């Protein structure tokens, strides 16, 4: 006698639906976890890039301010500007002459440089000129240091209280100081609020 062939066991429709539901649930959890990890990594990288941007910007600012020198300048119309000028309104919220302008290629030029800082299109801009005494056609170099900037405030410290403008008004019987001893920079950002730095001026009068 021949034995009957064995019956091949299979899945019922209900079992398939249950298995697909479990697989879909596990896949959704895995995707959610991967998405969360990816978003966290992206946020960390953006934060790191933002901090690096700020560190580079304040490095530029501190190096400039530390090397302020008593050197007046002439603007494009031939008018004399003080060595340091800042506060108030306008394109340049802080403008001064600095020394130590590196010259690695040995060009025939001075080591002095006129620089300025201001806000343009919600960005902190560093302005610089190739000549301290400018002409009407002098080229200005604009370098973007920080983006998403809400405001910039500058205060100056001399022998007395902090001044919102420089040069300050002369006091009775005393000449107005030419150089501040320190400059306070307050940078207000849309994502991080206010960042304040107090920077000393190396060439200031004692």
Residue pairs with C-beta under 8 A, 6 or more apart in sequence:
11 19
50 191
50 192
53 145
53 146
53 147
54 146
54 195
56 145
57 124
57 145
57 146
57 187
58 185
58 197
60 126
60 145
61 117
61 145
61 185
61 197
61 199
62 197
62 199
63 100
64 96
64 98
64 115
64 126
65 96
65 98
65 183
65 199
65 200
65 201
66 199
66 200
66 201
66 202
67 98
67 99
67 100
67 202
67 203
68 83
68 84
68 96
68 97
68 98
68 179
68 201
68 202
68 203
68 204
69 83
69 97
69 98
69 99
69 112
69 203
70 83
70 178
70 179
70 203
71 83
71 97
71 99
71 112
71 132
72 80
72 81
72 82
72 83
72 97
73 80
73 81
73 83
73 97
73 114
73 132
73 133
73 134
74 80
74 81
74 132
74 133
74 134
75 81
75 134
76 134
76 135
76 136
76 137
76 138
77 136
81 95
82 166
82 167
82 178
83 96
83 97
83 178
83 179
84 95
84 96
84 97
84 156
84 166
84 167
84 178
84 179
84 180
85 92
85 94
85 95
85 96
85 166
85 167
86 93
86 94
86 95
86 96
86 154
86 156
86 165
86 166
86 183
87 93
87 154
87 155
87 156
87 163
87 164
87 165
87 166
88 165
90 118
91 116
91 118
91 120
92 116
92 117
92 118
92 127
93 116
93 117
93 118
93 119
93 152
93 154
94 116
94 117
94 118
94 154
94 183
95 114
95 115
95 116
95 117
95 127
96 114
96 115
96 116
97 112
97 113
97 114
97 115
97 132
98 112
98 113
98 114
98 115
99 111
99 112
99 113
99 203
100 111
101 110
101 111
101 112
101 113
103 109
103 111
109 130
110 132
112 132
113 128
113 129
113 132
114 128
114 129
114 131
114 132
114 134
115 126
115 127
115 128
115 129
116 126
116 127
116 128
117 124
117 125
117 126
117 127
117 152
117 154
118 124
118 125
118 127
118 152
119 125
119 149
119 151
119 152
120 142
122 147
122 148
122 149
122 150
122 190
123 144
123 145
123 146
123 147
123 149
124 144
124 145
124 146
124 149
124 152
124 187
125 142
125 143
125 144
125 145
126 142
126 143
126 145
127 140
127 141
127 142
127 143
128 140
128 141
128 143
129 138
129 139
129 140
129 141
130 138
130 139
130 141
131 138
146 187
146 189
148 189
148 190
148 191
149 187
149 188
149 189
149 190
150 188
150 189
150 190
151 186
151 187
151 188
152 185
152 186
152 187
152 188
153 185
153 186
153 188
154 164
154 183
154 184
154 185
154 186
155 162
155 163
155 164
155 183
155 184
155 186
156 162
156 163
156 164
156 165
156 166
156 168
156 180
156 182
156 183
156 184
157 163
157 180
157 181
157 182
157 183
157 184
157 198
158 168
158 177
158 180
158 181
159 177
159 181
160 171
162 184
163 180
166 180
167 176
167 177
167 178
168 176
168 177
169 176
170 176
177 205
178 205
179 201
179 203
179 204
179 205
180 201
180 204
181 200
181 201
181 204
181 205
182 198
182 199
182 200
182 201
182 204
183 198
183 199
183 201
184 196
184 197
184 198
184 199
185 196
185 197
185 198
185 199
186 194
186 195
186 196
187 194
187 195
187 196
187 197
188 194
188 195
189 195
